Amino acid sequence: MRVLKLVSMTFFLWFALSSHAQQWSFNVLLDGKPIGKHVFSLKQENDLRILKSEAIFNVKILFVNAYNYHHTATETWEGDCLTNLVAQTKENGSIIKTSGKQKDSGFMLDEQAESLGECVMTFAYWNPKILGQQKLLNPQTGDYLDSKVKHLGTETIQVRGEPVKAAHHVLDTPKFKIDLWYNEHGEWMALQSTTPEGRKIRYTLQ
């Protein structure tokens, strides 16, 4: 279930922010069957944007819990640059914690001695500017991965039961690939990935 971890990174809608928090809920499907939700809340505080997310997945096989996943993260952004990160993931009883902050030398993860760069972005799907980045930070694992994007043109997809024209992009890293769709306003519409076992994971707006 490695891709279940990888896809549970922060993403959201790209739009003019208001002063109050905006919240979205996404259904998470594995091979078309629901396994949980991922909820995101984004708010503006002065010059900062603060994104909080929580994902809870539960995969059952023959009515037995085969995989449990609970991920929470808080990201603080100034413009398009990450300034603070606190994340925790509980996966089948194992706990992973990741944290870091912007310093004079650049963004630094707490467990590392070298900065990642002056302006670091996570896999923040809510901001389509990630499609132009050469490296992206996985907020769960702390991996800073090379990133390439292939643009596949415009397609019609179903969003909340309605047909929507959306630009289809494939985000490619050394560890995984993720398909992303954005509407004509640059708002994130859908995500899909494939596990190493060939199973399809999809996030759909509720």
C-alpha positions as semicolon CSV with decimal commas, in nm:
position;residue;x (nm);y (nm);z (nm)
1;M;0,000;0,000;0,000
2;R;0,293;0,234;-0,057
3;V;0,102;0,458;-0,296
4;L;-0,171;0,504;-0,034
5;K;0,094;0,684;0,170
6;L;0,231;0,874;-0,126
7;V;-0,096;1,011;-0,247
8;S;-0,192;1,132;0,097
9;M;0,002;1,450;0,065
10;T;-0,155;1,798;0,078
11;F;-0,357;1,920;-0,219
12;F;-0,642;2,166;-0,257
13;L;-0,824;2,414;-0,484
14;W;-0,644;2,715;-0,638
15;F;-0,866;3,020;-0,603
16;A;-0,895;3,365;-0,441
17;L;-0,875;3,303;-0,066
18;S;-1,122;3,455;0,176
19;S;-1,051;3,538;0,540
20;H;-1,240;3,234;0,670
21;A;-1,141;2,870;0,646
22;Q;-1,247;2,669;0,343
23;Q;-1,304;2,294;0,383
24;W;-1,326;2,013;0,131
25;S;-1,387;1,644;0,176
26;F;-1,261;1,379;-0,066
27;N;-1,375;1,020;-0,092
28;V;-1,088;0,775;-0,141
29;L;-1,151;0,472;-0,358
30;L;-0,939;0,159;-0,406
31;D;-1,034;-0,026;-0,725
32;G;-1,363;0,163;-0,717
33;K;-1,449;0,069;-0,358
34;P;-1,452;0,327;-0,076
35;I;-1,177;0,292;0,184
36;G;-1,191;0,628;0,360
37;K;-1,172;1,005;0,332
38;H;-0,922;1,287;0,316
39;V;-1,038;1,625;0,447
40;F;-0,856;1,953;0,390
41;S;-0,896;2,297;0,550
42;L;-0,718;2,603;0,413
43;K;-0,726;2,950;0,568
44;Q;-0,550;3,281;0,530
45;E;-0,381;3,442;0,830
46;N;-0,231;3,779;0,733
47;D;0,035;3,694;0,470
48;L;0,032;3,321;0,546
49;R;-0,176;3,032;0,421
50;I;-0,230;2,743;0,660
51;L;-0,339;2,402;0,534
52;K;-0,453;2,126;0,767
53;S;-0,536;1,781;0,639
54;E;-0,646;1,449;0,781
55;A;-0,671;1,115;0,602
56;I;-0,823;0,798;0,744
57;F;-0,812;0,476;0,536
58;N;-0,928;0,128;0,631
59;V;-0,884;-0,160;0,386
60;K;-1,067;-0,482;0,464
61;I;-1,015;-0,827;0,316
62;L;-1,291;-1,077;0,392
63;F;-1,424;-0,843;0,662
64;V;-1,084;-0,834;0,833
65;N;-0,893;-0,507;0,873
66;A;-0,590;-0,557;0,648
67;Y;-0,459;-0,202;0,635
68;N;-0,516;0,098;0,862
69;Y;-0,383;0,445;0,790
70;H;-0,423;0,776;0,973
71;H;-0,233;1,082;0,851
72;T;-0,247;1,440;0,978
73;A;-0,045;1,737;0,854
74;T;-0,024;2,112;0,903
75;E;0,161;2,317;0,643
76;T;0,227;2,691;0,660
77;W;0,298;2,877;0,335
78;E;0,419;3,227;0,258
79;G;0,336;3,286;-0,104
80;D;0,431;2,967;-0,286
81;C;0,705;2,873;-0,038
82;L;0,665;2,629;0,249
83;T;0,769;2,785;0,583
84;N;0,664;2,523;0,836
85;L;0,561;2,156;0,833
86;V;0,435;1,920;1,103
87;A;0,305;1,577;0,999
88;Q;0,232;1,246;1,167
89;T;0,130;0,916;1,011
90;K;0,012;0,600;1,184
91;E;0,022;0,301;0,954
92;N;-0,078;-0,040;1,092
93;G;0,051;0,065;1,433
94;S;0,380;0,221;1,314
95;I;0,418;0,596;1,362
96;I;0,617;0,830;1,135
97;K;0,672;1,196;1,221
98;T;0,806;1,466;0,988
99;S;0,871;1,831;1,069
100;G;1,071;2,124;0,935
101;K;1,081;2,500;0,900
102;Q;1,219;2,782;0,691
103;K;1,551;2,920;0,819
104;D;1,803;3,175;0,691
105;S;1,980;2,902;0,492
106;G;1,655;2,767;0,346
107;F;1,392;2,509;0,439
108;M;1,530;2,244;0,673
109;L;1,378;1,920;0,797
110;D;1,439;1,879;1,169
111;E;1,626;1,551;1,125
112;Q;1,861;1,683;0,854
113;A;2,161;1,917;0,872
114;E;2,137;2,064;0,523
115;S;1,866;2,286;0,376
116;L;1,653;2,171;0,083
117;G;1,654;2,513;-0,083
118;E;1,527;2,868;-0,057
119;C;1,169;2,800;-0,170
120;V;1,046;2,445;-0,120
121;M;0,708;2,309;-0,227
122;T;0,543;1,989;-0,111
123;F;0,316;1,781;-0,333
124;A;0,062;2,058;-0,281
125;Y;-0,196;1,961;-0,544
126;W;-0,411;2,260;-0,443
127;N;-0,149;2,483;-0,610
128;P;-0,100;2,403;-0,982
129;K;0,239;2,576;-0,967
130;I;0,378;2,241;-0,848
131;L;0,350;2,133;-1,213
132;G;0,646;2,361;-1,292
133;Q;0,873;2,240;-1,012
134;Q;1,179;2,019;-1,062
135;K;1,173;1,885;-0,705
136;L;0,891;1,834;-0,452
137;L;0,890;1,738;-0,085
138;N;0,691;1,440;0,041
139;P;0,558;1,570;0,374
140;Q;0,509;1,222;0,514
141;T;0,847;1,066;0,446
142;G;1,069;1,374;0,410
143;D;1,187;1,257;0,066
144;Y;1,278;1,547;-0,165
145;L;1,206;1,396;-0,504
146;D;1,289;1,489;-0,863
147;S;0,967;1,574;-1,042
148;K;0,866;1,579;-1,408
149;V;0,525;1,657;-1,558
150;K;0,368;1,536;-1,880
151;H;0,064;1,722;-2,014
152;L;-0,195;1,491;-2,176
153;G;-0,447;1,746;-2,298
154;T;-0,808;1,815;-2,198
155;E;-1,060;1,548;-2,100
156;T;-1,415;1,535;-1,966
157;I;-1,438;1,379;-1,621
158;Q;-1,717;1,336;-1,366
159;V;-1,695;1,569;-1,063
160;R;-1,976;1,545;-0,807
161;G;-2,185;1,370;-1,069
162;E;-2,141;1,641;-1,332
163;P;-1,924;1,639;-1,648
164;V;-1,629;1,879;-1,621
165;K;-1,362;1,962;-1,879
166;A;-1,024;1,926;-1,714
167;A;-0,657;1,938;-1,813
168;H;-0,489;1,603;-1,748
169;H;-0,129;1,596;-1,619
170;V;0,096;1,311;-1,507
171;L;0,336;1,390;-1,223
172;D;0,633;1,153;-1,246
173;T;0,893;1,092;-0,971
174;P;1,152;0,816;-0,921
175;K;0,916;0,648;-0,672
176;F;0,565;0,692;-0,815
177;K;0,340;0,852;-1,075
178;I;0,021;1,045;-1,006
179;D;-0,245;1,160;-1,254
180;L;-0,395;1,502;-1,182
181;W;-0,686;1,691;-1,336
182;Y;-0,751;2,069;-1,314
183;N;-1,046;2,258;-1,453
184;E;-1,018;2,565;-1,676
185;H;-0,979;2,789;-1,369
186;G;-0,683;2,589;-1,238
187;E;-0,887;2,422;-0,963
188;W;-0,786;2,068;-0,868
189;M;-1,057;1,821;-0,971
190;A;-0,929;1,464;-0,931
191;L;-0,629;1,244;-0,858
192;Q;-0,545;0,887;-0,945
193;S;-0,249;0,658;-0,891
194;T;-0,161;0,290;-0,920
195;T;-0,007;0,080;-0,644
196;P;0,291;-0,149;-0,716
197;E;0,036;-0,433;-0,706
198;G;-0,159;-0,270;-0,988
199;R;-0,453;-0,146;-0,779
200;K;-0,615;0,189;-0,864
201;I;-0,647;0,463;-0,603
202;R;-0,866;0,764;-0,678
203;Y;-0,963;1,077;-0,487
204;T;-1,306;1,223;-0,573
205;L;-1,467;1,542;-0,445
206;Q;-1,757;1,469;-0,214
